[in-house]
Amino acid sequence: MQNIQLSIIVPVYNVEPFLRKCVHSLEQQDLAAEHYEVILVNDGSTDHSGEICTELAKQYENIKVIEQENQGLSAARNTGMDAARGKYMMFVDSDDYIETNAIGRVLEVAERNQAELCFFLAEAFNEHGSWPTARQPFAYDQVYTGEYITLHGMKVSSVWMNIYLSDFLRRIGLKFHKGLINEDIDFNMMLYPLAHRILFTDILVYHYNCSFSYPSLMRNKDVAKHRQTLLSTVEIVNDIFRYCETAPVSKAVKRLYRRRMRSLLVSSVLSAYRDHQYYDRAFLHTLLDRARGYHLYPIWGRTESWKTTLLLPFINLLRFL
């Protein structure tokens, strides 16, 4: 295929009931098949997802299937990024789907404005209905810098909320941190301030399946999942603190990020201390030891709010329990 405008990267792991709907939606677009590719990264599925990938690749000429041993969502996304040939990249989770005839319009807007990131609208859905996801506090069809949006209320979103200019991603050299939960936060927080041309559109593109993923995560009984989420938070906090040491971003962004990470760490420690359904004292000390190993604990300095700042002496005393 020549002149590939977009690479759509779809990590696949045990999503047999949803995969066909997802991929069919990617193929029902206002863009000629030869101008975009769909990269299905089968991350060691143990159900029939791999067979469905093969079936779909025979049905649609612009589908590429990559098989790999199970390494997790971040690794599958990284594999797709390495294989992508499009001018832009887009990430789609394989239990979600996208709006018919929407991608071409987003690409046209992104191209016209030479955008490095171009955001679109999304809806969440479950068995009870659908509703809009949170809107960003910025005007549509106006170009912003990453530093501006970071300092003026940008809510860090999932990577499936926008398309990325491939050359921008490669120039930055950023990859997803393997093994994390909520790795989108880590990736996008480091990416946003480095962009010079960011655009928000009012085009509805994405439909997010939240039937059995976050926010239902905090209602399930998977103790290991809860614990891994908090441990991943410590990794994210460490990543962002290290980023603030070396990234070519302003002092104002670094100050904001450090305060935000301290607040996030405080919330995680409080969760481990309070919620005895999922966490015991041994896990609390595991969490604190992980943070201490990265020199993140005890926590010193201001947080995002005076309330969490006032909690710091109590949080720091928990290591003596």
C-alpha positions as CSV (number, residue, x, y, z in Angstrom):
1,M,0.0,0.0,0.0
2,Q,1.3,3.5,-0.9
3,N,0.5,6.9,0.7
4,I,-0.7,5.4,4.0
5,Q,-2.3,8.3,5.9
6,L,-3.2,6.4,9.1
7,S,-2.1,3.3,11.0
8,I,-4.8,2.0,13.4
9,I,-3.2,-0.1,16.2
10,V,-5.4,-2.7,17.9
11,P,-4.0,-4.8,20.7
12,V,-5.9,-8.1,20.9
13,Y,-6.1,-10.3,23.9
14,N,-9.0,-12.7,24.6
15,V,-11.7,-10.4,23.1
16,E,-13.5,-13.0,21.0
17,P,-17.0,-11.6,21.6
18,F,-16.1,-8.1,20.5
19,L,-13.3,-8.3,18.0
20,R,-15.4,-8.6,14.8
21,K,-17.5,-5.6,15.7
22,C,-14.4,-3.6,16.5
23,V,-12.6,-4.4,13.2
24,H,-15.7,-4.0,11.0
25,S,-16.2,-0.5,12.4
26,L,-12.6,0.3,11.5
27,E,-13.3,-0.8,7.9
28,Q,-16.5,1.3,7.5
29,Q,-14.8,4.6,7.1
30,D,-14.7,7.6,4.8
31,L,-11.2,6.7,3.7
32,A,-10.0,4.4,0.9
33,A,-8.6,1.1,2.1
34,E,-5.3,1.7,0.4
35,H,-4.8,4.9,2.4
36,Y,-4.9,3.3,5.9
37,E,-3.8,0.1,7.6
38,V,-5.3,-1.8,10.6
39,I,-2.6,-3.5,12.7
40,L,-4.0,-6.3,14.9
41,V,-1.4,-7.3,17.5
42,N,-2.5,-10.7,18.9
43,D,-0.8,-10.6,22.3
44,G,-0.9,-14.4,23.0
45,S,-4.7,-14.8,23.2
46,T,-5.9,-18.1,24.5
47,D,-9.4,-18.0,23.1
48,H,-10.3,-17.8,19.4
49,S,-9.2,-14.2,19.0
50,G,-6.1,-15.2,16.9
51,E,-8.3,-17.2,14.5
52,I,-10.6,-14.3,14.1
53,C,-7.7,-12.0,13.3
54,T,-6.6,-14.4,10.5
55,E,-10.2,-14.5,9.2
56,L,-10.5,-10.7,9.2
57,A,-7.2,-10.3,7.4
58,K,-8.5,-12.5,4.6
59,Q,-11.6,-10.4,4.4
60,Y,-9.9,-6.9,4.4
61,E,-6.8,-6.2,2.4
62,N,-5.6,-3.4,4.6
63,I,-5.3,-5.6,7.8
64,K,-1.9,-6.7,9.1
65,V,-1.8,-9.4,11.9
66,I,1.2,-9.6,14.2
67,E,1.5,-12.5,16.6
68,Q,3.4,-12.3,19.8
69,E,3.6,-14.1,23.2
70,N,1.6,-12.5,25.9
71,Q,3.4,-9.4,27.2
72,G,0.5,-7.0,28.1
73,L,-1.2,-4.0,26.6
74,S,1.8,-1.7,26.6
75,A,4.0,-4.1,24.8
76,A,1.3,-4.8,22.2
77,R,0.9,-1.1,21.5
78,N,4.7,-0.7,21.2
79,T,4.8,-3.6,18.7
80,G,2.1,-1.8,16.7
81,M,3.9,1.5,16.8
82,D,7.1,-0.2,15.5
83,A,5.2,-1.7,12.6
84,A,3.1,1.4,11.7
85,R,3.7,3.0,8.3
86,G,1.0,5.7,8.4
87,K,1.6,9.5,8.6
88,Y,-0.7,9.4,11.7
89,M,-1.3,6.7,14.3
90,M,-4.4,5.8,16.2
91,F,-5.0,3.4,19.1
92,V,-8.2,1.4,19.4
93,D,-8.9,-1.1,22.2
94,S,-10.4,-4.3,20.7
95,D,-13.5,-4.4,22.8
96,D,-14.5,-0.9,21.6
97,Y,-15.6,0.4,18.2
98,I,-15.6,3.6,16.2
99,E,-18.2,5.7,14.5
100,T,-18.9,5.0,10.8
101,N,-17.4,7.4,8.4
102,A,-15.5,9.5,11.0
103,I,-11.8,9.0,10.5
104,G,-11.5,10.7,7.2
105,R,-12.9,13.9,8.6
106,V,-10.5,13.9,11.6
107,L,-7.5,13.3,9.3
108,E,-8.6,16.2,7.0
109,V,-8.7,18.5,10.0
110,A,-5.4,17.3,11.3
111,E,-3.7,17.6,7.9
112,R,-5.1,21.1,7.3
113,N,-3.8,22.3,10.7
114,Q,-0.5,20.3,10.6
115,A,-1.5,18.9,14.0
116,E,0.8,16.7,16.1
117,L,-2.2,15.6,18.2
118,C,-5.8,15.8,17.1
119,F,-8.5,15.1,19.6
120,F,-12.0,13.9,18.9
121,L,-15.1,13.1,20.9
122,A,-16.0,9.8,22.5
123,E,-18.9,8.1,24.2
124,A,-18.9,5.4,26.8
125,F,-21.4,2.6,26.8
126,N,-22.5,-0.4,28.7
127,E,-25.5,-2.7,28.8
128,H,-27.6,0.2,30.2
129,G,-26.9,2.9,27.5
130,S,-24.3,5.4,26.4
131,W,-23.1,8.8,27.5
132,P,-20.5,11.4,26.5
133,T,-17.1,11.2,28.1
134,A,-15.7,14.3,29.8
135,R,-15.0,17.2,27.5
136,Q,-11.7,19.1,27.5
137,P,-11.9,22.8,28.4
138,F,-10.7,24.1,25.0
139,A,-12.2,25.5,21.9
140,Y,-12.7,23.4,18.8
141,D,-10.6,23.9,15.7
142,Q,-8.0,26.1,17.4
143,V,-4.4,25.2,17.6
144,Y,-2.8,25.1,21.0
145,T,0.6,24.3,22.3
146,G,1.1,21.3,24.6
147,E,2.4,23.6,27.4
148,Y,-0.7,25.8,27.2
149,I,-3.2,22.9,27.6
150,T,-1.1,21.3,30.3
151,L,-1.2,24.5,32.4
152,H,-4.8,25.4,31.6
153,G,-6.9,22.4,32.7
154,M,-6.1,19.6,30.3
155,K,-7.5,16.3,31.6
156,V,-5.0,13.5,30.8
157,S,-7.0,11.2,28.5
158,S,-6.6,7.7,27.1
159,V,-4.5,7.3,24.0
160,W,-7.7,6.3,22.1
161,M,-9.0,9.9,22.4
162,N,-6.9,11.3,19.5
163,I,-4.6,10.6,16.6
164,Y,-0.9,11.2,16.7
165,L,1.5,12.4,14.1
166,S,3.9,9.5,13.6
167,D,6.9,11.7,13.0
168,F,6.2,13.5,16.3
169,L,6.1,10.2,18.2
170,R,9.3,8.9,16.7
171,R,11.1,12.2,17.2
172,I,10.1,12.1,20.9
173,G,11.0,8.4,21.1
174,L,8.4,7.7,23.7
175,K,7.1,4.2,24.3
176,F,4.5,2.7,26.6
177,H,5.9,1.5,30.0
178,K,5.5,-2.3,30.0
179,G,3.5,-3.9,32.8
180,L,1.7,-0.8,34.0
181,I,-2.0,-0.3,34.6
182,N,-3.2,3.1,33.5
183,E,-0.2,3.4,31.2
184,D,-2.0,6.0,29.1
185,I,-1.5,8.5,32.0
186,D,2.2,7.9,32.0
187,F,2.5,8.1,28.2
188,N,0.3,11.2,27.6
189,M,1.6,13.2,30.5
190,M,5.1,13.0,29.1
191,L,3.9,13.7,25.6
192,Y,1.5,16.6,25.9
193,P,4.0,19.4,26.9
194,L,6.3,18.5,24.1
195,A,3.8,19.1,21.3
196,H,3.6,22.4,19.5
197,R,0.4,21.9,17.5
198,I,-2.6,20.3,19.3
199,L,-6.2,20.5,18.0
200,F,-9.6,19.6,19.5
201,T,-12.5,18.7,17.2
202,D,-16.2,18.2,17.8
203,I,-16.2,15.0,15.7
204,L,-17.6,11.9,17.5
205,V,-15.3,9.0,16.7
206,Y,-14.9,6.6,19.6
207,H,-17.2,4.3,21.5
208,Y,-15.7,3.0,24.7
209,N,-16.9,-0.2,26.3
210,C,-16.9,0.2,30.1
211,S,-19.1,-2.8,30.9
212,F,-16.4,-4.7,32.7
213,S,-13.4,-2.3,32.7
214,Y,-12.6,0.9,34.6
215,P,-14.7,2.4,36.3
216,S,-16.1,-1.0,37.2
217,L,-12.6,-2.0,38.2
218,M,-13.1,-0.5,41.7
219,R,-16.2,-2.6,42.1
220,N,-14.8,-6.0,41.3
221,K,-13.4,-8.6,43.6
222,D,-10.0,-9.0,41.9
223,V,-7.6,-8.2,44.9
224,A,-4.5,-8.7,42.8
225,K,-5.8,-6.2,40.2
226,H,-6.3,-3.6,42.8
227,R,-2.9,-4.1,44.3
228,Q,-1.2,-4.0,40.9
229,T,-3.1,-0.7,40.2
230,L,-1.6,1.0,43.2
231,L,1.9,-0.4,42.5
232,S,1.6,0.9,38.9
233,T,0.7,4.3,40.3
234,V,4.1,4.4,42.1
235,E,5.8,3.5,38.8
236,I,3.9,6.3,37.1
237,V,4.9,8.8,39.8
238,N,8.5,7.8,39.5
239,D,8.4,8.1,35.7
240,I,7.0,11.6,35.8
241,F,9.5,12.8,38.5
242,R,12.4,11.5,36.3
243,Y,10.8,13.2,33.3
244,C,10.7,16.5,35.2
245,E,14.5,16.2,35.8
246,T,15.4,16.0,32.1
247,A,12.5,16.9,29.8
248,P,12.8,20.2,27.8
249,V,9.6,21.7,29.4
250,S,9.1,24.8,31.4
251,K,9.5,25.2,35.2
252,A,5.8,25.8,35.4
253,V,5.0,22.4,33.9
254,K,7.5,20.6,36.1
255,R,6.1,22.3,39.2
256,L,2.5,21.3,38.3
257,Y,3.5,17.7,37.5
258,R,5.5,17.3,40.7
259,R,2.5,18.6,42.8
260,R,0.1,16.4,40.9
261,M,2.3,13.3,41.4
262,R,2.6,14.0,45.1
263,S,-1.2,14.2,45.3
264,L,-1.5,10.9,43.3
265,L,0.9,9.2,45.7
266,V,-1.0,10.5,48.7
267,S,-4.3,9.1,47.3
268,S,-2.7,5.7,46.7
269,V,-1.2,5.4,50.1
270,L,-4.5,6.5,51.7
271,S,-6.3,3.8,49.6
272,A,-3.9,1.2,50.8
273,Y,-4.4,2.3,54.4
274,R,-8.2,2.7,54.4
275,D,-9.6,0.0,52.2
276,H,-9.2,-3.3,54.1
277,Q,-11.3,-5.2,51.6
278,Y,-8.4,-5.2,49.2
279,Y,-5.3,-4.1,51.2
280,D,-3.7,-5.3,54.4
281,R,-0.8,-3.8,56.5
282,A,1.7,-6.0,54.7
283,F,0.7,-4.6,51.3
284,L,0.8,-1.0,52.7
285,H,4.4,-1.6,53.6
286,T,5.1,-3.1,50.2
287,L,3.7,0.0,48.6
288,L,5.7,2.3,50.9
289,D,8.8,0.3,50.3
290,R,8.3,0.6,46.5
291,A,8.0,4.4,46.8
292,R,10.9,4.6,49.2
293,G,13.1,2.6,46.7
294,Y,12.5,5.4,44.2
295,H,13.1,8.1,46.8
296,L,9.5,9.2,46.6
297,Y,8.7,8.5,50.2
298,P,8.5,10.1,52.7
299,I,6.7,12.7,50.6
300,W,8.0,16.3,50.9
301,G,6.7,19.4,49.2
302,R,3.4,20.8,48.1
303,T,0.6,18.8,46.5
304,E,-2.2,20.1,44.2
305,S,-4.4,21.1,47.1
306,W,-3.9,22.4,50.6
307,K,-5.9,19.4,52.0
308,T,-3.5,16.8,50.7
309,T,-0.5,18.9,51.7
310,L,-1.9,19.0,55.3
311,L,-2.1,15.2,55.2
312,L,1.6,14.7,54.5
313,P,2.8,14.4,58.1
314,F,0.2,11.7,58.7
315,I,1.1,9.9,55.5
316,N,4.8,10.0,56.3
317,L,4.2,8.5,59.8
318,L,2.6,5.4,58.3
319,R,6.0,3.9,57.7
320,F,6.2,3.4,61.5
321,L,3.0,1.3,61.8
